[in-house]
Amino acid sequence: MALIPPRTLKGFRDYLPEAMIPREQLIATAQRVYRSYGFSPIDTPALEYLEILTGKGSDETDRQLYKFQDHGGRDVGLRFDLTVPLARFAAQHIQKLGTPFKRYHIATVWRGENTQRGRYREFMQCDFDTIGTKSVTADIETGLVIHDLLRAIGFSKFTIRINNRMVLNGLLDKLGLADKSTELLRSLDKLAKIGRDKVAAEMIAASGATAAQADEVLKLSELAGSNADILQQLGPLVAGSETGEEGVGRLGEVLAGIAAAGIDDARLLLDVSIARGLDYYTGVIFETFLDDLPTIGSVCSGGRYDNLAGLFTKQELPGIGASLGLDRLLAAMEELDMLAKVRTTAPVFMPYFDRERLGDYLALAAQIRGADIGVEVFPEPKKLGQQLKYADSRGFSVAVIAGGNEFAARTVQLKNLHSGDSEEVSLAEGSAVLVARIRSILSIV
C-alpha cells in the first residue's frame, strides 16, 4: 500500500510545542483578565443549523461559511465567529441565566477566506460579552477590558480606536442614504486598506450614492484633532438626526468613563472612519492596533449589537463585547520578538545517568513538583552531555544534576542553563533549600 503524504489543508496549520506553549499562555492571560471583570465561561457546538449562521454577519461571511449536509440530511455550518452562536445561546438559555449575563468564550472558528499574515481559515477567538443591558457602563467596561488585556499580555504601546455606528447612521440619514447604510459602511470599513478614491468609487457603485454624497461620508471619517475636538466637530454634522446626536453623546460618555478609570487619553483614539465589516453592529465599536506593527491589523475588535438576538427571540437582549484575535496577535508577538523560544512546559530538567538510582531521581522530582515547579526527568540513563544537549534544545531553565556520589552525600548540582553557572546545594534538611534556590534562578531568567 502506498504511503499517504502527510500534509495539511491550505489555510490550516499544525501547532508544534514552541507555537502551542505561548498560545496556551495567551489563553490563560485572557481567562484571567476576563474573570477579573466577572465574566463566566461558556461553550457552544462547532456545528450549528445553517439558518442560525447565514445572514447574520455579511455577504462575505456567508460566502466564507463551511457548510454541508450531515448524515441526517440537515443543512449545517461551522461557526464563523462566536457572537452569532452567543445570540442563539442567549435566546435559548437566558431565562435560566438572567440578565445582565457576562460570558467569555475561547474556541475555534472557521472561515473559508484568503489566507494572509497571521490569518488562517481555522483560528481561535477569545471573546467576552455582556448580554441584556444597554447601559453605557457595559460600553465603557468593554474598552477597559481591551486595555487591561493588552497590558496583561505585555504590550505597552497600542491604540484603541473607537467609533459609534449611530454617528455614521445619523449622517447617512441626513444625506438620504439610510437605506444604503450596509453597503456604505462596508465600503467605509476598507478605507485603511484601499484608500479614499477606491472607497468612494465602491460606495458609488455599491449603493448608488452620488459622488457628492460619498464625499460627505468620507469627510466625516477625515475629522482630525483631539478626541474632544472631533466630538465638537461631529455635533453640527449630525445635528437634526436623533440617531446621530445620540451616538455623539454616547461616544462622549464612553471616552469620559474610560478616562475616569485611569486610562491615558493617548491610548484612545476617536476614529470616525472605522465601521466594522459585520452588519450586526448597532452602536459603539472598537478596534485595537499595535503602535509598533500597525500593518498587521486590529488585534482586538468588537462593539455593540442590540438587535442580533431578536432573530431568535422576542425578548430584547442587547449585547456588547469584543474578541481578541489570538493567532494574529501571536504572529505580531513573534515578529516583535516577544515570544520565548521554548519547547517545554517544565522549567526544571533532571538528567538520569545513574541507572541504579531511578527511584531517587523520581522521588526528588516529586518533591520539587510538590512545590508547584514543573520537572522533566529524562527517561534513559544516557551520558550527561547528551542529556544537557537535549535540555538546551527544549529551552529548560534549570538542571538538577546528581549521580550516585551526590545522592550518597545528600547534595545536588544546580545548573542555570541560561548563564551556565552551577552551585552545590545540600539536601541534608530536605528539599526546601533546593526549591528556594530553583525559585531564585527562575525569577531572573
Secondary structure, DSSP 8 states (H G I E B T S, - for coil): ---------TT-----HHHHHHHHHHHHHHHHHHHHTT-EE----SEEEHHHHTTSS-HHHHHH--EEE-TTS-EEEE-S-SHHHHHHHHHHHHHHH-SSEEEEEEEEEE-----BTTB-SEEEEEEEEEES---HHHHHHHHHHHHHHHHHHT-SSEEEEEEEHHHHHHHHHHTT-GGGHHHHHHHHTTHHHH-HHHHHHHHHHHH---HHHHHHHHHHHT--S-HHHHHHHHHHHHTT-HHHHHHHHHHHHHHHHHHHTT--GGGEEE-TT---S-TT--SEEEEEEETT-GGG--SEEEEEESSGGGGT-SS---EEEEEEEHHHHHHHHHHTT-S-----S-SEEE----GGGHHHHHHHHHHHHTTT--EEE-SS---HHHHHHHHHHHT-SEEEE--HHHHHHTEEEEEETTT--EEEEE-TT-SHHHHHHHHHHHTT-
